[in-house]
C-alpha cells in the first residue's frame, strides 16, 4: 500500500499539485470511499473514520463532496408521519 501511495504522490508532485491540494483530494477520496462502504450512512461512516458525525458533515460541506451517489436508492425510510401504522380496525361481529 505504501508503494501505491508513493506512486500517487509522485504523480501529483510531477503534475505540479501543491501539498494542500493533494491532501484535500486524498481526504475527499477517503471520505467518499467510507461513505460508499457504509451506503451513505454518515453516522456509521463517522464512526469508521474515528471522528464525530458533526465533524464529518462539516468536512463534507467544506470539501464540497457530492454524497448523492453514496446513498442507496429506493431504500429510504419513510417520514415519521407516514411511518406510523394505522390503528387496528375493529372487527364487526
N, C-alpha and C positions, 0 to 999 in steps of 0.2 A: 504494500500500500504506500509506503514511503517513497518508493521509486516512481510510482504513478503520480503522486503529488508533486514530487520534484520535477517531473516532466512537464506537468501543467504549469507549475511556477515558472519554469524556464521559458515555456511558450509565451506566457503572459509578459514576462520580462522583455523578451525579444520583440514582442508586439508593441512595447512602449507603455504598458499599463503601469500606473502608479500603485503603490502599496495599498493605499486607501481604497482604490477602485477594485483591486484584486480581492481584498478582504470583504468588501461589500458583495461582490459576485459569489464568493465562496459561501458567505453567510446566507445569501438568498437561496443558493442551490441546496445547502444543507437543510435549511428550514423547509423548503419545498419537498425534499425527499422524505423527511419525517412526517410532514403533513399528509403526503400521499399514502405513506405506510399506515397512518392512523385514520385513513379515509376522511380527512378534513376535520377531524375532531381536535379542536385547538387545545382543550384541557388535557387530553391524553398526550398530544404532541409536546406540550409544555413540560409535562412530567418526564417524557423520554429525553427531552433536551436538558432537563435539570434546571429549568427556570420557572418563574411564576407565570401563570396564564396571562396576567395583565402585561408583563414584560414581553411575552410573545406577541400579543396583539399590538402593542406599541411598536415593536420591531417590524412587524408585518406592514404597518402603516408607514413607518419611516423608510423602509426599503421598497415601498410601493410594490409589494408582492401580490400578484393576482391569485387568490386562493380558490377561485371558482373551479378550475379543473381538478382540484384535490378532493372535492366533495363527491360523495356517492349520489348519482342522480336517481330520482324516483324513490328514495328511501328516507324522506324527511318525516319527522314526527309531526303530526297534525297540531295546530294551535290548541291550547287548553280548552278554549270554548267549543271546539269541535271534537275533542278527545273524550269528553265526558260521555259515558254511556247513558242512554235514556233509562229512566226508572222502569222496572219491570211492570208490564201491564197486567192487571188483574184478570184472571180467567173468569169468564161468565159461567156460572153454574146452573 
